[in-house]
């Protein structure tokens, strides 16, 4: 279908102010980066702004409903759930899930900054979230629990692209993904696998937007996909048939972005010139919905090449039974029968495996010039009718690498180790299949393009090469090891018929077919064509008779006539046929078809080459189309040479071993002598080193002794300094102690003087009290003494009178002459009375002493009160000695003579004790100073003695 633009359809129009009205909702003062409709409240819609915020507006009230923040970069995508309750906003670093009832954020998807988010969106009519990242990883999540349901596998390396844009069908079963490539990947989300890769036209280099076209009758399984490419053209294709249905936009008026209405009736496009175009899908699909036209062209193409007698002969010899001769009357019937048989034979011959038809493939090839890239390998396998004999191929592979190709990398250094390994295995399998291939020098050149093309399927690669050799390399090995002279002669004959001038030019410059034809054949044009050109050429070679390859060589020379005629040197010709040239392969292919039709039968290669024969099923056919005796002779010669070489190598190895032993012995002897010489030199060197070391040790010992002495002197100095420091510290401490003692003595003397002065003042006051008390005590004492004396005198007088009375009575008794017992009794009574008298006297003395003691205690208490007025609460009756020790010296008192004698004695005693204590303390201080001075003198003399 031809290209259709917006001007081609009456239902396509541009938006104008006069045709469609619009309403201004609000001015956001920010650029809009994304829009989303179909919320639960149909009058509301979401707008993502350039300040990273999302706003919700109402189209009816034209007011701001909500303002959502949370993104740190621009939001480029908003996806709304089918219920309209949730929305997902996506930026380059995060995706956030919003509740549109409360306009609160539910979840946030954070990722590593190195990965980046491509797109996060809801699948239609489901509760699944699909997240697509910039590393091509795709995850599916449950919306409610955010549980990861599955992850899609990585796409194949052969068609790996970085996904940029995505689209999902209405039923959520198919995911379309594209990027900076002309390939589209279709994923089945139910099976979770890639099920189709669609290749867009070569004009498409990148895909900017994808969107499925909804249909009311497909139950959500949309079949039409809109693809907006970098050229501004949006192409709509059927994903099942891979046919281009229609396209909108043009190179002059490209589309910037587009959107399809929910029901699929209209397509709105923003053009690159700023206009807005709306297209009617119904008008665009009118031509598509028409009933298909009859395939008249296909039917007309069939009788173009009529069946010749030679074809009939080949078909008859292919197994058909010849019919007996018929009478003239039945001639027409016989022709019809032959025609029917021929048609049936042709139809059977054109039938290929997998339901393909060779004739139809040829028609398709002539129309497009090549097979679709996606189906090329499939078509080749059908055309070549590969049997895929896994068991037979495995047996060949199990034989291992052929000895001929063990060092293949030396002759053909291939960068890819995998490609080299596959090439080595394929060549080894061919050599094990037929011995001729182990000696074929150009086999790696012939097999390499197929190995590179089928490196992931070695079985197919082997069978393609084997089929190529059996059919398109017929008669190549008849003159082995020389090039196929017969094949080259066919090429030269065809070239002579179609371009004698070029052949004469080759002859003039001594250029044979081995130079202008054989390099192209042995490399199957891989050196002179690019990959795409080579694939296109072999699409035609595999679809035609084996003679097509030979005609291609002639056509290549004819199409290169001008540059070849300009070549005059042989090196130039060699260079030309071994390097790529500026030549259109389509012209060459057309020339080949022209040569196939116009070449006479007598020189046409198809008359000398057999028709295509496929490989047999189960086991590969025996390949013996080569001069066996030459190969056998070469094999025998090679074996003989190999055996001779092995013998020679064994003998040489023996000689080399003997020579090696002799050399080894000589080397060992030489090494022994050298070792002895080295030992002798080493001994001398060691002796000299020992002497040097001894001298060094002596010098080191001397230096060590000197250092030791220096260290000892330093140590003594340090010890001396430490002792001095310690003595100084002790001296300072003792001086501090002396100063502290001096301060203490001065403080005590000061305190003593203060106490004495205070005591003197107190004593003066107490003296007055004592004087008054003394007078009172003396008066009382005088009265008590007078009373006691009076009592004692009265007692004494009474006692005298009683004694006198008793004496008088005793004298009277004596005088009366009483008996001795009475006298004794009376004497005892007199002694008792005398004892009583003495007791009375003692009691009187004791009473007098008690009174005196009481008076003395009272005086002492008064004196103590006068000395220590602050200790009035202490017991009054204390030991006299303790009072005397605590009483301060009273040598400065002027009125001490007037004190009580006992008080004065106590004060004098205490003064004496204070003088004694002060003298003792001063004496101790003097002794301590003398001792410290002596110690200092002794320690100062010790270092001098040590130094001496």
Number of C-alpha atoms within 10 A of each C-alpha: 10 8 12 15 19 20 11 12 13 11 15 19 15 15 13 11 7 6 8 8 8 6 7 7 14 12 6 11 8 12 11 17 17 19 17 17 16 16 20 17 13 12 14 20 18 24 20 24 20 17 16 19 18 23 18 19 19 18 16 10 11 14 13 14 14 15 14 15 12 13 20 13 15 19 26 19 20 25 23 24 23 17 14 17 17 21 24 22 24 26 21 21 20 22 25 19 21 20 15 20 12 9 18 14 17 10 13 15 13 12 14 9 10 9 14 17 24 23 26 27 23 24 23 19 13 15 14 21 23 19 20 21 19 16 15 20 18 19 17 22 18 15 17 9 7 12 11 14 12 14 16 17 13 13 16 9 7 6 11 13 20 16 24 20 18 22 20 24 21 20 15 20 18 22 18 24 23 24 21 17 19 18 22 23 22 21 21 17 18 9 11 15 15 19 12 15 17 18 16 21 10 9 10 19 16 19 25 20 22 26 20 25 24 22 17 10 8 11 10 16 17 22 19 23 23 24 24 26 25 18 20 22 23 27 20 23 22 16 19 10 9 15 13 18 18 21 21 24 24 16 10 11 17 22 26 23 16 19 18 19 12 11 10 16 16 20 18 18 23 17 17 15 11 10 14 18 19 19 22 18 18 14 16 23 12 9 13 13 9 8 7 8 6 8 8 8 9 13 10 9 12 12 9 8 8 8 10 9 9 11 12 13 11 14 16 14 11 10 8 13 8 9 9 5 9 10 7 9 8 10 12 10 12 16 11 11 13 15 12 12 14 18 12 12 16 13 14 11 13 16 17 18 15 11 8 14 17 20 20 15 18 18 15 15 17 15 10 10 17 21 21 15 14 12 9 15 16 11 23 17 19 19 23 21 20 20 17 19 17 13 11 16 22 12 12 19 19 11 12 13 19 17 11 14 18 11 10 17 14 9 8 11 10 14 9 8 11 13 17 20 15 20 26 23 23 27 25 24 24 23 22 19 19 14 16 24 19 20 15 13 11 13 17 20 18 20 24 23 22 18 26 15 13 18 20 13 11 18 19 22 23 23 24 22 21 22 19 19 16 21 21 24 20 19 19 22 20 19 14 18 17 10 16 18 18 13 22 21 15 20 23 22 18 22 22 15 14 17 16 14 14 19 23 13 17 21 12 10 14 13 18 14 20 16 17 23 22 20 21 22 22 19 19 20 26 24 18 20 20 14 13 11 18 17 19 21 21 17 23 21 19 20 18 18 18 22 23 23 24 24 28 26 24 27 24 23 21 19 16 18 16 11 13 19 14 11 15 15 11 14 9 12 20 14 10 18 21 18 12 14 14 9 14 13 18 14 12 22 22 15 19 23 17 13 20 19 12 11 16 12 13 9 16 21 24 17 12 15 17 16 15 17 11 18 21 13 13 13 14 16 14 8 13 12 13 17 15 16 10 16 17 14 12 16 18 13 13 14 14 12 14 14 12 12 14 14 12 13 14 12 12 14 14 12 12 14 13 12 13 14 13 12 13 14 12 12 14 14 12 12 14 12 12 13 14 12 12 14 13 12 12 14 12 12 13 14 12 12 13 13 12 12 14 12 12 12 14 12 12 14 13 12 12 14 12 12 13 14 12 12 14 13 13 12 14 16 14 14 15 17 13 13 17 16 13 13 17 14 12 14 16 12 12 16 15 12 13 15 12 12 15 14 12 13 16 12 12 13 13 12 12 17 14 12 18 21 15 15 23 21 14 18 25 15 12 21 21 12 14 20 15 12 16 17 12 12 17 15 12 12 17 12 12 15 16 12 12 16 14 12 13 17 12 12 15 16 12 12 16 12 12 13 17 12 12 16 13 12 13 17 12 12 15 14 9 9 11 11 10 10 9 13 15 11 11 16 13 12 13 16 12 12 16 14 12 12 16 12 12 15 15 12 12 16 12 12 13 15 12 12 15 13 12 12 16 14 16 16 19 22 19 19 24 23 19 22 24 18 14 9 11 12 7 9 8 15 10 13 9 13 11 10 20 20 17 16 23 25 24 21 13 10 13 9 11 17 9 10 15 17 11 14 20 16 14 24 24 19 19 22 19 17 18 18 13 12 12 14 12 12 14 14 11 12 15 11 12 14 13 11 11 16 12 11 11 14 10 11 14 14 10 11 16 10 8 8 9 5
